[in-house]
Amino acid sequence: MSNAASPRTRPDQGPGAGGIFQRRYVLVTLGACALVFLAAFESLAVTTIMPLVSRELDGAGLYALAFAGPLATGVIGMVASGSWADRRGPVAPLLSAVGMFVVGLLIAGTAASMPVLVAGRLVQGLGGGGLTVALYVVVARVYPPPLHPKIFAAFSAAWVVPSLVGPFTAGLVAEVAGWPWVFLGVVGLVVPALLLTAPALRGLPKNEPAPDGAAAPADPAGQSEPGKSEPAQADRQPSRVPGALAKLGLAALAAAAVLALNLSSTLPGIGGLLAGAAVAVALLAVRPLMPRGTLTARRGLPSVILTRGLASAAFFGAEVYLPYLLVERYAFAPTFAGLTLTAGAVAWASASAVQGRLGPRLEHRRAIRIGAAMVLAAVVLALATTVLGWPAAVAIAGWVFAGAGMGLMYARLSVMTLALSTRENEGFNSSAMSISDSLGGALSLATTGIIFAAFTTAGAGPAGAAAPFAGAFALTAAIGVAGVLVAPRVARRGAPN
């Protein structure tokens, strides 16, 4: 009898039955997770040390831009990587993105002023954005749909080790050797990551047929069952796809608008007008880069993309101010303030692993609704802690819920995006999801930066010192409310899981 039993008689041996570590996938899995590990360590480390960097370089005015800037330029990297991957496959975009990421780290690590450090962060963003999209296309090209929840759960799990040691290590290195070595040390992680990834990349196809079982993606939202209505099938296609140069131009315009939004607070008198215009330009520029109906929360794929952006805006817009709050208001050392990020990241990875194991037993809509509510609750706790002077432990414990909420919904949003994509638009839709992710966070950080700076200038005394943080958390809480309202629209009413 042949060892290759048919899926009809032996479903346990169908595509993906052996998991993401079976022989044909193990190198891709290890290589991709190594790159996620690299990005995770950098993100958590920089968030931990930035209060110290801002103080030493006298860069409080550029604090928010140091976070929002990379997210803004990441949009350009995402668009370029998505278009490139659709034409030539994900290998070249992935290698180029990693190289750009390293260049940015080197610039930031050798910076002697805050503007130079921000410039390095902008270059990092180009590479980081391209890396994210390229990895999503790798997943779509290599793994069959039954394995998508597991590989995205593995990506979340790749945050566990850096979340455990990253913030503490970054704070310790900054205190002992100096903060530049936090950036330069991450460069040292690139070599082993690339060595591990190289064999996997050599085995990736460029634009060959998808692996068995991946040719016709399943639709977890129940929007495109065979023989059903044509509008459901239309959700799989981007309604308008500008040319490659047009997409890059729009991405650059959106990034420039976000940077202008960050700088608007430095222009008295016209700052408010410039800020409003910058937000409008960013949204108009990004609109053609996403499926039709994204900005109006149309049910299905558009709301999947929008929910991703709102979740990022609420979570990351609050996260960067939490260690800052602990250092400035509660006199935490950077080493221990970073442990808050550790708790949230571990909860994120754990919840992602749980949702991966539950699979279809936990329907996508429910996971996303629960996750959005948990993020909102955590931000509200951070706001209450700031305003009411509660113990820091309340905000820290709340951030565990925020991480768990993100873990529940992030992987499901990724799975739904790929399931609603065809081979021809995997890059476009993956890029749209990542753009929403980054642009949501960038706009949130830029706006919280304006609010933080305004309250810092106007505040005086203990109550005034708390006002900047309260303003930042209040805005992200409002975004969290929007996320809770949009989350149920990720699938049509009555659609099967």
Protein Blocks (a to p, Z undefined) as FASTA:
>chain_A
ZZbdcfklmmmlmghklojmbmklmmmmmmmmmmmmmmmmmmmmmmmmmmmmmmmnopml
mmmmmmmmmmmmmmmmmmmmmmmmmmnojklmmmmmmmmmmmmmmmmmmpcbfklmmmmm
mmmmmmmmmmmmmmmmmmmmmpcfklmmmmmmmmmmmmmmmmmmmmmmmmmmmmmnopkl
mmmmmmmmmmmmmmmmmmmmmmpcfkdccdehilpccdfkopacghiafklmmmmpcfbd
cdfklmmmmmmmmmmmmmmmmmmmmmghjlmmmmmmmmmmmmmmmmmmpcehklnopghj
klmmmmmmmmmmmmmmmmmmmmmmmmmmnopafklmmmmmmmmmmmmmmmmmmmmmnmmm
lcfklmmmmmmmmmmmmmmmmmmmmmnopafklmmmmmmmmmmmmmmmmmmmmmmmmmmp
cfklmmmmmmmmmmmmmmmmmmmmmmmmmmmmmmmmmggcjklmmmmmmmmmmmmmmmmm
mmmmmmmmmpcehiaZZ
